[in-house]
Amino acid sequence: MKSKAYSFLLFIKKPLFYIPVLLILIAGGTYAFMSNSSRDDEDLFAVTSGEFVQNVSVTGKVVAAQEVDLGFEQAGRVSYVRVKVGDKVWTGQAIAALSNADLLATVAQREAQVEAEQAQLAEIQRGSRPEDLRLAENNVDQAKLSLVDAIRDSYTKSDDALRKNIDQLYTDPRSVRPQIIPSTDNYALTQSLNDQRVRIGEMLLAWSSSISSLSVGTYSDSSLMTARVNVLMMQKFLDDLSIAVSSYKEGSLTQTTIDKYRSDISSARSSISGVITSLNNAESSLKRYQDELVIKQAGSTVEEINTQLAQVKSAQAQLASARALVGKTVITAPFNGVITKADIRVGEIASPNTSVISIISAAEYQIESFISETDVAKIQPGQKAKVTLDSYGKDIVFDAEVSEVDPAETVLNGISTYKTKLQFNQADPRIKSGMTANISIETARRENSFKIPQQALFLQGGEKAVTVVNADGSRINVIVVTGSISNDGDIEIVSGLSEGDRIVVKKIQ
């Protein structure tokens, strides 16, 4: 027995015994070390269901919910501007206008024409009686007399304007070479005014002879045509004189004299404008009464009634057109707001379709933001948003909602973006136009969703997979289907995992 023990001791002292044992120990230690090392760079994550929230964060700028640039639709001289920058205006308020006396006169004429056509229609529908015929004939005579008086008055006032208001501006005004004093800096205008004075004198002289023989019996359409041409000639002359005297400065003339010239020319222009209106009204009345007489003399038929109905509609259309032309000379506020630009002055010539006045809404504001093409697919009208303004810091949050996403791209710095508008949910006096806004738009919110850290994912055969650790410690790779990425960087799992699964998450080195 002692011999066997002694023999074993001699065996284990041999080198050949230690080598295999040492290798086994080294291999076991290496395995244990490697196993422990592989656990040090990973964590286990328990899959649980919860709320999934996804936001898109962008910056934007507060702008007025309504903003408009206004201008005149036609050219003309500005007659008044009733606002300045910073003024509040209300819907429908007239804030600027061009000179439109002639257009207003046309409107008055068209209104009278409508009334006349309607009255004539009523007469046609009622039929004619002997006393109506006599009344119609008398109305024609009276209207013709009024028109003759209007023609005579147009001559008288034109002659008065020349002698009392105009000739004081000329040396030798009744000579063949009258000269305006003082001459203007505009040579062409000065020569034109001198020539016009000669022609006006000749016109009035010729007109005087025809006026002296004018009566109801001798009246003709040519008398009215002559009066119209002459009055318009006088009006043009006075308009040019108005331009000339407006350029006069104190020097060779005293300011008192200049003021008198301007006042007298303005008075003459008003007088001639009144003459034109009187001629229009008198002519309209005569035409109406003549038409009434013709209808009463002929009697009424269905065709005549229908024809007169068409005349009424035509007159109404002409009135609407005349009013529309007047409307083009007036700028009105389209909504309640504040004037931000008033680039126009009384007396200057306005160009058509040129912005001269700007308005922004006074109370309502919205946010404009430009969202990149990578995020715009997530944005839809109606989505809720939280907004902070740089002016008030991150602690003050305003609620907003996406109201509009522009379908066309806007290229900013070479990048395609899409203009998006958000509406504040409530008005707040702290909100001002131009403030910088920091916006967080909620694009998705789902209950009972699974989400895991993105570093748990890896590719297996071209598909996304995670490593699931079973209860016994064994591991298995599972293919998963992912959804969106949440605000905290986790990714949504649509399928492949269950409540309570433990997955391996690689630590970020």
Protein Blocks (a to p, Z undefined) as FASTA:
>chain_A
ZZmmmmmmmmmmpmklmmmmmmmmmmmmmmmmmmmmmmmmpccddddddddddddddddd
dddfbdcddddfbdcddfbdcbdehiacdehiafbdcdfklmmmmmmmmmmmmmmmmmmm
mmmmnopafklmmmmmmmmmmmmmmmmmmmmmmmmmmmmmmmmmmmmmpghklbmbdcdd
dddfblklmmmmmmmmmmmmmmmmmmmmmmmmgcfklgcfklmmmmmmmmmmmmmmmmmm
mmmmmmpcchjbcfklmmmmmmmmmmmmmmmmmmmmmmmmmmmmmmmmmmmmmmmmnopa
fklmmmmmmmmmmmmmmmmmmmmmmmmmpccdfbdcddfbdcddehiacdehiafbdcdd
fkbccddddddfklmmmpcghiacddddfklojmlccddddfbdcfbdcdeehiacdddd
dddfbdcfkbcghiacdddddfbdcehiacddfklpcceehiacdddddfkopacddddd
dddddfkopacdfbhpaehiacdddddZZ
